[in-house]
Amino acid sequence: MSSAPSIILVVEDDAIVRMLIVDVLEELEYTVLEADSSEKALEFLNDEDQYIDLMMTDVGLPVMNGRELATQARMLRPELPILFASGYAENIDVPEGMQVIGKPFSIDQLRDKVKSML
């Protein structure tokens, strides 16, 4: 009997980029929750009945950026692994338990990064 797939919360305001990430993660047999904003992500994070194994967030989100969202997420779920996606990956300093993947990234890079974090 196989275990349940890991649940990944993808936070990306660009609909096309979000769709591509979600498609890849679903092909890799992860369960994906989609959020087009920090506010929507916080709805998932505030839901105590919603399990989340990993949050992948764009850094450049409107209203509340990815770093601010990560801070809020860690207040709600201190152990949550967080993966930032950024076109400026080399310029990002991330706290422990958080990693960065540079945009654009390949399917293999995304697969390997997510697997290493789970």
N, C-alpha and C positions, 0 to 999 in steps of 0.2 A: 504494500500500500504506500503510495507516494504522499509526501507531505503537501500541505496547501501551498500554492505559489506565494512568493513574497509580494507585498503590497507597496507600490511606489506612488507617491504623490508628485505629480509633475506640475510645476508652476511656471507658465510661459504665456506672456501676453500676445505673442505673435501666433495667430491661429494655424498658419501653415507649418511653422517650426514645431509647435505643440503637437500637431497631428502626426508629423514625421517621427518625433520622439516616442509618442504613444504607440504608433504602429510597430516600431522597432522593439520596444519593450514587450508589447503583447506577443510579437513573434517569438521572443525569447521566453515566453510563457510566464511573464509576470502579470499580476493584476494591477491595473493602473487607474488611479484617480486623477482627474484633470481639473486644474484650476487656471483660469485666465487672468487672475489677479491675486494680490496678497490677501485681499479681503475674503475671497472665495477659499483660498488655502487655509486661512484661519478658521473658517467654518468647519472644515474637515478636522483640523488640529484641535479645535475646541470640543468636538464630538467624542466623548469618552468611550463610546461604543465602537468607534471606527479605529481599527488597528492600522498602523502605518509602519512599515519596516525601514523606509528611506524616503527622504524628500529631495527631489531634484528641482532646483529653482534657477531661473534666469537671474542674473545680477541686476540688469537694467530694467526693473519693473517700474511702472508709474505709481504715484502716490507713496507707497512704501517699497523701497528697493529690496533686493534679495538679501542683503546683509541685515537690514532691519527686520525682515521677515524671519530670518534664521534666529535672531535674538529672541523674537517673540515665540518662535517654535520651541526653542530650548527652554524657555520659561515654562511652557506647557508640557513639554516632553523632553526632559533633560538628557536622555540617552539617545535621542533620535539622530541617526547619521544624516548628514546633509551634504549634497553634491551641488556645487555651484556650476552653472554653465555660463561662460563668458567669452566674448571676443577679445578680452584683454586679460587672459588667464595669468600671464606672467606678472601682472601688476597687483595681484590679489593676495593679501595675507589672510590666511584663514585659521580660525581657532582649532583646537584639537577635536577630532571626530568629524571634521569637515574637510572636504576635498574639492578640487576644481578640475573641470574638464574644459579645454579650450574649444571655442567655436571657430570654424566648423570642425566637427569631429566625425570620425568614421563609425560605422556600425560596430566594428571590432573594438574600437577604443571605448565606445559607450558600454558594450557588453562587458569588457574586461574591468572597467572602472566600477560599474555597478556590482559585478560579482565580487570584486575585492572588498567592497564596502559592506556587503551583506555577509 
